[in-house]
Amino acid sequence: MAMRFAKLIALSEPKISALIPESNDAAIVFSRLVSTNCTTQNTGEDAKMEYQDFQKWCNGGGLFHKSAYIDPSARIEVGAVVHSESVVGANVHVGTGSVVGPAVTIGQSTRTGYNVVLSNCTVGDFCVIHHGVCIGQDGFGFFVDEKGLMVKKPQCLKARIGNYVEIGASTCIDRGSWRDTAVGDHTKIDNLVQIGHNVEIGKNCMLCGQVGVAGSVTIGDYVILGGRVSIKDHVCVASKVRLAANSCVTKNISEAGDYGGFPAMPIHEWRKQVISARQTSKEFWQNKKKKPVSDKSNPST
């Protein structure tokens, strides 16, 4: 005689039985001892209780904490984890291996790639976060105490990502220490970009690959940073500034326009310097070739 059964679940904790019926059909309750590659040392009741607070999300198969709020339309892929008190909006897609840390908020229709780590941050609506991005980790802040030891400065604020922001693969955005790190709406960030703590980036900016922005920098709206541009800490860059690739900003830029060089200067001045240096070098080598070489075999020369 055939018999229909509900879904059978064996939890990975030893000696725990579970039954989650999917219909009014018959079901089997069973218990088994699970063997794992982890240590057999007792982890304590607190660890067991914490593990039990995570459940499998119905859409995608990832795990979520029971205190998290997740819209039913959100998809959390297998291997992804959403931690306590996080908020995941409608139509959000969390990729495999991604971690949404405690109290993180993700706006609607935002998508994350694989192995993305979000902590101490809020992410707006309609954002795209590519593979390997890390947002909200501690900034690089230290000082030397009276004993000559390196002491870490407290990094206890957040990173705020606006709406319609796209962040390229393996980019890192640190959280703030004295003010929140912020990225404005519609800003686009390329791969391998480093944004330090307390940085504020305006709206509709574009940061190309390997850009490095040091801590406490303020960048206005509609700013474009070419590849491998670097900006010194505590520098302000005005709106509608464009920086050529490989430029280095060492002091404030207060007027809109095009800049380049190291240190960065108005683009026409930088081009003049490049042309002058090239001409000087060319003349030097031409004069050196024209200079007669003395004949050591002839004493009269």
C-alpha positions in Angstrom: 0.0 0.0 0.0 1.5 3.3 -1.1 1.9 6.1 1.4 2.6 9.8 0.9 4.9 11.6 3.3 5.6 15.2 4.1 9.1 16.7 3.7 11.6 15.0 6.1 14.2 17.2 7.8 17.1 16.0 9.9 18.7 19.0 11.5 22.5 19.0 11.8 22.4 19.2 15.6 22.8 15.9 17.3 19.7 14.2 18.7 17.2 16.8 17.5 14.0 15.7 15.8 12.0 17.9 13.5 8.9 17.7 11.4 7.7 20.4 9.0 4.5 19.2 7.4 3.7 20.6 4.0 0.1 19.2 3.8 -2.3 17.0 5.6 -0.6 13.8 4.5 1.1 11.4 6.8 4.6 12.3 8.1 7.5 10.6 9.8 9.3 12.0 12.8 12.8 10.7 13.2 16.0 11.4 15.0 19.7 10.7 14.2 23.1 11.5 15.4 24.9 13.6 12.8 28.6 13.2 12.2 30.6 16.2 11.0 34.2 17.2 10.3 34.0 19.8 13.0 35.4 19.3 16.5 33.3 17.1 18.8 33.9 19.5 21.7 30.7 20.7 23.4 30.0 24.2 22.1 27.6 25.1 24.9 23.9 25.8 25.1 24.3 29.4 23.9 25.9 28.2 20.6 23.1 25.6 20.1 20.4 28.2 20.7 22.0 30.6 18.3 22.2 28.0 15.6 18.6 27.1 16.1 17.7 30.8 15.5 18.7 30.4 11.9 16.2 29.0 9.4 16.2 28.1 5.7 14.7 30.7 3.4 12.0 29.3 1.1 13.1 31.2 -1.9 16.6 30.2 -2.8 17.6 28.0 0.1 19.9 30.4 2.1 19.8 30.9 5.9 18.2 33.8 7.8 17.9 34.7 11.4 14.5 34.6 12.9 14.7 38.3 13.9 15.5 39.5 10.4 12.7 41.0 8.2 12.8 39.7 4.7 10.2 40.5 2.0 8.6 37.3 0.6 9.7 38.3 -2.9 13.4 38.4 -1.9 15.7 35.6 -3.1 18.5 34.3 -0.8 20.7 31.8 -2.6 22.1 28.6 -1.1 25.1 29.4 1.0 24.1 33.0 1.8 23.3 34.1 5.4 21.2 37.0 6.6 21.9 37.8 10.3 19.8 39.2 13.1 17.7 42.3 12.8 18.6 42.8 9.1 16.0 44.2 6.6 15.9 42.8 3.1 13.5 44.6 0.8 11.3 43.5 -2.1 12.8 41.7 -5.1 16.3 41.7 -3.5 18.7 39.0 -4.8 21.5 37.9 -2.4 24.1 35.7 -4.2 25.7 32.5 -3.0 28.3 32.9 -0.3 27.2 36.4 0.6 26.8 37.5 4.2 24.3 40.2 5.3 25.5 41.2 8.8 23.4 42.2 11.8 21.2 45.2 11.4 22.0 45.7 7.8 19.3 47.2 5.5 19.1 46.5 1.8 16.6 48.4 -0.3 14.3 47.0 -2.9 15.4 45.4 -6.2 19.1 45.5 -5.1 21.3 42.6 -6.4 24.5 41.2 -4.9 26.9 38.9 -6.6 28.8 36.0 -5.0 30.7 36.3 -1.8 29.6 39.8 -1.0 30.0 40.9 2.7 27.7 43.7 4.0 28.2 44.8 7.6 27.5 48.0 9.5 25.9 49.5 6.4 22.7 50.5 4.6 22.2 49.9 0.9 19.6 51.8 -1.1 17.2 50.7 -3.8 18.1 49.3 -7.3 21.8 48.9 -6.5 24.1 46.4 -8.1 26.9 45.0 -6.0 29.3 42.7 -7.9 31.2 39.7 -6.7 33.6 40.0 -3.7 32.6 43.5 -2.6 33.1 44.3 1.1 31.2 47.2 2.7 31.2 48.3 6.3 34.4 46.8 7.6 36.7 48.9 10.0 38.7 51.7 8.5 42.5 51.8 8.7 43.0 54.1 11.6 45.8 53.8 14.2 47.8 56.0 16.5 51.0 55.5 18.6 50.5 55.7 22.3 52.9 57.0 25.0 54.5 53.5 25.1 55.2 53.5 21.4 52.6 50.9 20.6 50.1 50.9 17.7 46.6 51.4 19.1 43.5 51.1 16.9 41.2 54.0 16.7 37.5 53.2 17.3 35.6 52.5 14.1 32.0 52.4 15.2 29.8 54.2 12.6 28.3 53.0 9.3 28.6 53.1 5.6 25.6 54.4 3.7 25.1 53.5 0.0 22.5 55.5 -2.0 20.0 54.5 -4.6 21.0 53.2 -8.1 24.6 52.8 -7.1 26.7 50.1 -8.9 29.9 48.8 -7.2 32.4 46.7 -9.1 34.0 43.5 -8.0 36.4 43.3 -5.1 35.8 46.9 -4.1 36.1 47.8 -0.4 34.2 50.6 1.4 35.1 51.2 5.0 32.6 52.4 7.6 33.1 55.7 9.4 34.8 56.6 12.7 33.7 60.2 13.2 31.1 60.4 10.4 29.4 57.9 8.3 31.0 56.9 5.0 28.5 57.8 2.2 28.1 57.2 -1.5 25.5 59.3 -3.3 22.7 58.2 -5.6 23.5 57.1 -9.1 27.3 56.9 -8.4 29.2 54.2 -10.3 32.3 52.5 -8.9 34.6 50.2 -10.9 36.4 47.1 -9.8 39.2 47.1 -7.2 38.4 50.5 -5.7 39.4 51.4 -2.1 37.2 54.0 -0.3 38.5 54.8 3.2 36.6 55.6 6.4 34.6 58.9 6.7 34.6 59.5 2.9 31.7 61.3 1.4 31.0 60.9 -2.3 28.3 62.9 -4.0 25.7 62.0 -6.6 26.4 60.8 -10.2 30.1 60.3 -9.7 32.2 57.8 -11.6 35.3 56.1 -10.1 37.3 54.0 -12.5 39.4 50.9 -11.7 42.0 50.9 -8.9 41.1 54.4 -7.6 42.2 54.9 -4.0 40.4 57.4 -1.8 42.0 58.0 1.6 40.0 58.7 4.8 37.9 61.7 5.5 37.9 62.9 1.8 34.9 64.9 0.6 33.9 64.6 -3.1 31.2 66.6 -4.7 28.7 65.7 -7.4 29.4 64.7 -11.0 33.1 64.0 -10.2 35.0 61.6 -12.5 38.1 59.9 -11.3 40.2 58.2 -14.0 42.0 54.9 -13.5 44.4 54.7 -10.6 43.7 58.2 -9.3 44.6 58.6 -5.6 43.4 61.2 -3.2 45.1 62.2 0.0 43.3 62.1 3.3 41.2 65.1 4.5 41.1 66.6 1.0 38.0 68.2 -0.6 37.2 67.9 -4.3 34.6 70.3 -5.8 31.7 69.2 -7.9 32.2 68.6 -11.7 35.9 67.9 -11.4 37.5 65.4 -13.8 40.8 63.9 -12.9 43.1 62.2 -15.5 44.3 58.7 -15.0 47.2 58.2 -12.5 46.7 61.7 -11.0 47.3 62.3 -7.3 45.3 64.9 -5.4 47.4 66.3 -2.5 45.4 69.5 -1.7 41.9 70.8 -2.0 40.4 71.4 -5.5 37.8 74.2 -5.2 36.9 74.9 -8.8 35.3 72.7 -11.4 37.4 71.6 -14.4 39.9 69.1 -15.7 43.0 68.2 -13.6 45.9 65.9 -14.0 49.4 65.1 -12.8 51.2 64.5 -9.6 50.4 66.7 -7.7 47.2 67.3 -9.6 46.9 70.7 -11.3 44.7 72.2 -14.0 45.0 70.0 -17.1 46.5 72.7 -19.4 49.3 73.4 -16.9 50.0 69.7 -16.6 50.2 69.4 -20.4 52.5 72.3 -20.6 54.8 70.7 -18.1 54.8 67.4 -19.9 55.6 69.1 -23.2 58.4 71.2 -21.7 59.9 68.2 -20.0 59.8 66.3 -23.2 61.4 69.1 -25.2 64.1 69.6 -22.6 65.0 65.9 -22.7 65.0 65.9 -26.5 67.3 68.9 -26.7 69.7 67.4 -24.2 70.1 64.2 -26.1 70.4 66.0 -29.4 73.2 68.3 -28.1 75.0 65.3 -26.6 75.0 63.6 -30.0 76.3 66.7 -31.7 79.2 67.2 -29.3 82.5 66.1 -30.9 84.3 63.2 -29.3 88.0 63.9 -28.6 90.5 61.5 -30.4 92.7 60.2 -27.7 95.2 58.8 -30.3 95.9 62.3 -31.7 97.5 64.6 -29.1 96.6 67.7 -31.1 92.9 67.2 -30.6 
